[in-house]
Amino acid sequence: MSHKAGFVNIIGNPNVGKSTLMNAFVGERLSIITSKAQTTRHRILGIVNGEDFQVVLSDTPGIIKPAYEMQKSMMDFVKSAFEDADVLIYMVEIGEKELKDEDFFNKIIHSKIPVLLLLNKIDKSNQEELEEQIELWKAKVPNAEIFPISALENFNVKEVFARILDLLPVSPPYYPKDALTDKPERFFVNETIREKILLNYDKEIPYAVEIETEEFLEDEKIIRIRSVIMVERDTQKGIIIGHKGAALKKVGMQSREDLEKFFGKQIHIELYVKVNKDWRSNAYQLRRFGYNQK
């Protein structure tokens, strides 16, 4: 039996449910999910292995008009998703009418590779609206196969995955067959902590934050983690820590609970907060945090 393998890259506007879809395909929470825009900052690979296939899924940041250096780097991750895809998933939600970047949209409609347009969140719609939306997107992206789905409710997700397998080229696997992702453990520690900050703080705070895990020591029964939360200003540091350290303690407790589920081990986590002025606009700092790969 011939083996199939390929890259399936997921793009779309912020908050359309790309991370929910990838996690549904992979069966693990690799991408963090919150209701806030720009939750995904990096390109994250999730790998699904079968006896005769390997699907390498790529969750990219939501498409935005960049306002500062970090956001430009985020859009570079999206551009790279066009370069190596064997199948392109363009994800929209009920009520959406366009992509926030015309150049990306032109790339989609002139794509030489198969495009699956997934119309997500249909659980929030009715039949009449759904039919109107399908007709709208058929006209806008005539080269795409359209699938109405609910990533959250797992509706039609298996059917989409089956179609992906049909479209994959014959190829040996790109990664070891027991691989789940291309990211190291520390990346998932950082993302888990960042998710808790997105959930617990308002306004600019979550977007001014970057996490760096300085220590990850794994024993048979316990993982000891020390992570630093970087902010841009002293006032943000005070908000992250909170009154008598209560806010930071809450982030630590929530992170520990999720990481214990993810790694299947007891977790001891220490969190610190440091000011790293204007890191989002500093090319050196962005490279250090894995954004600018040029």
N, C-alpha and C positions, 0 to 999 in steps of 0.2 A: 504494500500500500504506500502511495507517495505521501510525503510529509509536506504540509503547508505552513508557511510562516510569513508574517508581514507586520508593517506598522500601520496602526489605525489612529489617526490624529483627530482630536475633538476640539473644535473651535466654536466660538459664539460670543454674544455680548455678555457682560457680567450678570450673574444671578439667574442664568437660564437652567442651571442644574447639571452642568458638565461634571462636577465632582461627584454628585449623587449617582450619575449614570456610570462613571468609571468604577466607583466603589461597588455598584450593583453587579457589574461585569466580573470584577476581580473577586468579590466576596470578602473583601477586607476594607477597612477605612484607611486608605492610603492618602486620599485628598481630604483636607479639612473642609467642613461645611458650616457656613453661617449665613444669616440673611443679609449680611453686609456685603457691599460691592468690593471687588478686588481682594477677595479672600485668597484666591490662588495667585501666588507671585512668581512661581517657578514653573518649568515644564516638568511634570512628574510622570514617570512611566509606571504602568501597572501591567504585569505579565500574566497571561492566562495560558496554561499548558494543558494539552490533551495528548493522548497517545500519538495522534497523527497531525497535530497542529500546535502552533505557538502564536498567540495574538499579543502583540506589543502595543498596548493602549497608551496614548499620550494625552494627559489633561493639561491644557495651556491656560494662561491667564485670560480673563474676559477682555474682549477688545474694547479699548478706550482711546481717546485722544490724549496722548501723554502730556503732563503738565511739568514734570521734572525728570531728572536723569534716571531715577529708579524705574519710573513708568516707561521710559523709552526702552530700557533694558527688558522690561516685561514684554513689550511688543516685539522685541527681537526674538523672544522665545516663540511667539505666535508665528512670525515669519519663517522660522526654522521648521515649523510643523508642516509647511507646504512643501518643503524640500525633500523630505524622506518618506512621505506618506504613500502607502499602497492603496489605502481607502481613506477618504476624508469624510468625517462626520461634521456636518454643519447643524448646530443645535439652535433652535429658536423656541420661544414659548408662545402660547396663545395670546393674541393681542399685539405681538411684535410685527413691525412692518419693514424694518430695514436693519442692516448691520451698521455699526457706528463708524466704520472706516470704508470709504468707497473703493480704495485700492484692493483691500482684502476681498471685498464683494466681487470685484471684477476677476480676481484670481479664482474664486469659487466657480463663477459661471463659465469661465473659460478653461476649467480644469480638464486635463487629459486623463486623470484617474477617476475611478468611480466615486460619486458623491452621494452620501445618504443624508437627506435632510430630515432631522428628527423634530417633530412638533411636540414639545414637552408641555407638561402640566395640563393635559386634557381632562384630568379629574376636576379642574376648576372651570370647565366649559360645558356647553350643551351641544347637541348634534348639529343644530343650524349654524352656530358659530364655527364649529369644527369644519364643516363642509365649506364654509366661506373661506376659512384660513387655508385649507388645502388647495382650493382653486387659486387663491392669491399667490401662494408659494410655487405652485406649478407654473404660473405665468412668469414669476420672477426668476426662478432657477429651473429652467426646463431640462437641464442635464441631470437633475437629481432624482433619486427614488425617495418618495416621501413616506415616512412612518409616523403615525400619531402614537405617542407614548406617554406614560407617566413613570418617570424614573423613580420617584418616591414610592409609588404603589407597585412598582415592578410590572406594570402593564405593558405588554408587547416587547419587553426587554429581551426575552429569549428569542423572539422572532428576528429582532435586529441582529443579535449575535449569530444566529444561524445564517443570515444573509451575509454577514461579514466573512464567515468561514467559506461560503460559496465564492466570494470575490478574492480571497487570498491567493497569492501566487504559490506555486510549488517551490519549496525552499527548505533547507535545513534550518534548525532553530538558531536564533541570533544570540540567545542567552542560555545558561544552564537550565535544564528542565525543572529544577527545583526552585528557580528564582521567582520572586514575587514582584520585585522592583529593582531599579538601578540605583536607588538612593541608599546611603548608609544609615545605620541606626540613629546617629545623632541628628540627622535631618528630620526624622519623625518625632524625636524629642522636641526639637525646635518648633516644628509645625503644631504639635499638640499644645505647647505653652502659648504659642501665638493665637491659636484658636480660642483658648480661654480668655486671652486679653481682648480679642474681638467680641466675645460674648459678654464680658463684664465691664467694659469701659466704653464711653461715648465719644462723639465728636472726633477730633483729630488724633486722640491718643493711640488707637490701634494702628493707624497708618504711619505713625512716627516711631514705631517699635520694630526692632529686629532682635532675634534671639541667637546667642552663641553658646553652645554646650562645650564647656572647657574640660569636663571630666565625664567619662562613661566607663565605669569599672564593673565588669560582670563576673559574678561568682556563680556557683551552682544554683543557689537559692535566691540571690538578691542582686539587683543592679543599683549601684550608687552613682548618682548623677549630680553634677554641679553645673548650673546654667546661668548665664548673665543676660538680663533684659536690657538692651540698649535703647535709650531715648535721646531726643535731640536737645532738650532743655531741662534745666533744674526744676522748673515748675511741673513738668511731666513726670519727673522722678518722684516728686512728692505725691502726685495723684496715683501713680502705680503702687507705691508702698501703702498709702492710705493711713488712716488714723491708727496709731500704735501698731502699724504693720498688718492690719486686718485684711486689706484688699489683696496684698501680695500673698498672704497666707491662704486666702481662698483660691487664688490662681494655682498655688502649689498643690493644695489638696485635690482640686479637680483634675489637674494634670496627672498627679500620681495615680488616681483611680483609672483614668483612661490608659495610661502607660502600662499599668499592671495587666489590664485586659489585652493590650496589644502584644506585650512581650511574654505574658504568661508567667511572670515572676514577681516577687516582692520588689517594690521600688522605694529607694530612699532618695529624695530630691531636695537640693538646696538651691534657692533662687536669690540672685543679687541684682541690683539695678545700678546701671552706670550711665552717665551722660556721654554721648558721642556726637558732638555738635554737627548738625547739618549732614549727617551721614548719607541721606537720600540723594544729595547732590554732589557727593564726593566720589570721583571715579575710583580712587584707591580703595575706599571703604566698600563700594559696591562690588568691586572684584573680590575683595576679601569675603564678602557674604554670598558670593556665587552668582551675582547678577551679570556684570560685564564680562563676557567670555572672550572679547576681541583681543 
